[in-house]
Amino acid sequence: MSILAREYRTKRVKDARSEAQKEIEDYRKQKEEEYKAFEKEHSSGNQKAEDDANRDTEEKLKEIKGIGDKQGSKVIDDLLKAVFDVKPEVPDRVEAPA
């Protein structure tokens, strides 16, 4: 009789495990669906913010390019002047030779 009871108990434990596994899978699917719905609902706001940021960036780039076109040659001339017209100066911390 104890062999039959042990087999019955083993079968019930296996059935309980498989039922628990099924419940876990169902719960996981439900939570994934809830997450996808939440993500879909809230991602539309992110897309709008991203579009606004891209638009602002394009405007700033146009502004910077416009300034570069107006003053670019002056900046290049100033850089070339600084490179070619070297005026060495001794730092204040260095002592003069005796």
MARKOLDREN-380259 format. One record per residue (C-alpha): x, y, z; residue in three letters. Coordinates in steps of 0.02 Angstrom, whole numbers, plus 50000, padded with zeros to 5 digits. Example, Ala and Ser with C-alpha at 12.3 -4.5 7.8 and 13.67 -1.06 7.14 Angstrom:
2
506154977550390ALA 506844994750357SER 
This chain:
98
500005000050000MET 501405012150037SER 502095009949860ILE 500435015449786LEU 500345030149906ALA 502115035449861ARG 501735034249675GLU 500125044049698TYR 501035057349799ARG 502425058349668THR 501125060349530LYS 500255074149628ARG 501915083349655VAL 502315082249468LYS 500565088349424ASP 500735102649547ALA 502415107649472ARG 501745107549296SER 500205117449350GLU 501315130149440ALA 502425131649286GLN 500885134849178LYS 500265148249299GLU 501985156349297ILE 501985156849107GLU 500225164149103ASP 500715177349230TYR 502295181549132ARG 501295183548971LYS 500025194649059GLN 501395205849130LYS 502275206948963GLU 500655212548880GLU 500375225549017GLU 502165231748994TYR 501975233048805LYS 500345242748826ALA 501185254448953PHE 502695256748841GLU 501615260448689LYS 500595272948787GLU 502095282248856HIS 503295281048710SER 502255292848603SER 502735307248720GLY 504565302548702ASN 504415302848513GLN 503695320448519LYS 505085326248636ALA 506375318248521GLU 505625326948369ASP 505635343648461ASP 507455341148512ALA 507945336848332ASN 507055352348267ARG 507925363448396ASP 509605355548352THR 509345358848167GLU 508905377048203GLU 510465379348310LYS 511565371148177LEU 510865382948044LYS 511215397648159GLU 513005391948192ILE 513315388848007LYS 512645406247968GLY 513825414148093ILE 515245403548023GLY 514875409447847ASP 514875427747902LYS 516415427348014GLN 517335411847955GLY 518655420947852SER 519045432747998LYS 519285418048116VAL 520435409447992ILE 521435425447968ASP 521605427548157ASP 522185409548176LEU 523475411248037LEU 524085427648111LYS 524285419648283ALA 525265405148208VAL 526415415048095PHE 526685430848199ASP 527505422848349VAL 527975434448492LYS 528855424148625PRO 528725430448803GLU 529625424248959VAL 528425418649094PRO 528445428549258ASP 528955413249359ARG 530575410649264VAL 532085420049336GLU 533115430549219ALA 534895424049188PRO 536205432649296ALA 
